[in-house]
Amino acid sequence: MKELNPFISNGMLEAILVGGPNDMPVELRTQLVQHGQEKVKIPHYGGHEHFERGDNCLSPIVYMWTGRTRVAE
């Protein structure tokens, strides 16, 4: 795994998304988030994967999978 720079610019941080579906592409598991952002929602196969920030203060910031919602048709 590549080493991440936790501070990008303009208050944006690199974060790693952990858990969720096994078929979620690796490139989606690294995201830019705003400083203090508690939740991340990623569109994936007709739904959204939800991740919440862990209690860690370490770098990189880790968001854990909390569930999935389907897109209403």
NUDOLO-444587 format. One record per residue (C-alpha): residue number from 1; residue in one letter; y, z negated, x negated. Coordinates in steps of 0.02 Angstrom, whole numbers. Layout:
BEGIN
<rec n="NUM" res="A" v="Y" w="Z" u="X"/>
...
% end
This chain:
BEGIN
<rec n="1" res="M" v="0" w="0" u="0"/>
<rec n="2" res="K" v="173" w="44" u="-65"/>
<rec n="3" res="E" v="296" w="-94" u="-106"/>
<rec n="4" res="L" v="433" w="-105" u="24"/>
<rec n="5" res="N" v="617" w="-138" u="-3"/>
<rec n="6" res="P" v="656" w="-262" u="137"/>
<rec n="7" res="F" v="843" w="-225" u="142"/>
<rec n="8" res="I" v="888" w="-43" u="175"/>
<rec n="9" res="S" v="1069" w="-33" u="236"/>
<rec n="10" res="N" v="1179" w="-76" u="383"/>
<rec n="11" res="G" v="1074" w="-227" u="426"/>
<rec n="12" res="M" v="913" w="-125" u="438"/>
<rec n="13" res="L" v="751" w="-195" u="366"/>
<rec n="14" res="E" v="580" w="-122" u="334"/>
<rec n="15" res="A" v="442" w="-201" u="435"/>
<rec n="16" res="I" v="253" w="-184" u="445"/>
<rec n="17" res="L" v="164" w="-179" u="613"/>
<rec n="18" res="V" v="-5" w="-267" u="612"/>
<rec n="19" res="G" v="-142" w="-254" u="742"/>
<rec n="20" res="G" v="-153" w="-142" u="894"/>
<rec n="21" res="P" v="-258" w="14" u="916"/>
<rec n="22" res="N" v="-360" w="77" u="768"/>
<rec n="23" res="D" v="-305" w="256" u="803"/>
<rec n="24" res="M" v="-119" w="216" u="783"/>
<rec n="25" res="P" v="-59" w="324" u="638"/>
<rec n="26" res="V" v="-26" w="235" u="473"/>
<rec n="27" res="E" v="148" w="312" u="462"/>
<rec n="28" res="L" v="198" w="220" u="623"/>
<rec n="29" res="R" v="151" w="52" u="549"/>
<rec n="30" res="T" v="307" w="47" u="439"/>
<rec n="31" res="Q" v="467" w="41" u="541"/>
<rec n="32" res="L" v="652" w="11" u="514"/>
<rec n="33" res="V" v="713" w="-133" u="621"/>
<rec n="34" res="Q" v="880" w="-220" u="643"/>
<rec n="35" res="H" v="904" w="-388" u="560"/>
<rec n="36" res="G" v="853" w="-520" u="687"/>
<rec n="37" res="Q" v="757" w="-399" u="799"/>
<rec n="38" res="E" v="615" w="-496" u="880"/>
<rec n="39" res="K" v="515" w="-356" u="964"/>
<rec n="40" res="V" v="464" w="-177" u="924"/>
<rec n="41" res="K" v="397" w="-51" u="1052"/>
<rec n="42" res="I" v="307" w="105" u="989"/>
<rec n="43" res="P" v="260" w="253" u="1103"/>
<rec n="44" res="H" v="76" w="293" u="1082"/>
<rec n="45" res="Y" v="-42" w="400" u="1190"/>
<rec n="46" res="G" v="43" w="383" u="1358"/>
<rec n="47" res="G" v="94" w="203" u="1335"/>
<rec n="48" res="H" v="189" w="84" u="1223"/>
<rec n="49" res="E" v="119" w="-35" u="1093"/>
<rec n="50" res="H" v="216" w="-198" u="1085"/>
<rec n="51" res="F" v="239" w="-301" u="927"/>
<rec n="52" res="E" v="330" w="-466" u="901"/>
<rec n="53" res="R" v="400" w="-537" u="741"/>
<rec n="54" res="G" v="290" w="-666" u="656"/>
<rec n="55" res="D" v="348" w="-835" u="594"/>
<rec n="56" res="N" v="350" w="-779" u="413"/>
<rec n="57" res="C" v="506" w="-775" u="306"/>
<rec n="58" res="L" v="423" w="-666" u="177"/>
<rec n="59" res="S" v="455" w="-488" u="130"/>
<rec n="60" res="P" v="406" w="-371" u="206"/>
<rec n="61" res="I" v="439" w="-431" u="383"/>
<rec n="62" res="V" v="278" w="-430" u="486"/>
<rec n="63" res="Y" v="267" w="-393" u="672"/>
<rec n="64" res="M" v="103" w="-434" u="760"/>
<rec n="65" res="W" v="32" w="-333" u="905"/>
<rec n="66" res="T" v="49" w="-422" u="1073"/>
<rec n="67" res="G" v="-9" w="-292" u="1197"/>
<rec n="68" res="R" v="6" w="-121" u="1275"/>
<rec n="69" res="T" v="94" w="-54" u="1429"/>
<rec n="70" res="R" v="63" w="115" u="1511"/>
<rec n="71" res="V" v="202" w="237" u="1552"/>
<rec n="72" res="A" v="226" w="250" u="1741"/>
<rec n="73" res="E" v="203" w="424" u="1812"/>
% end
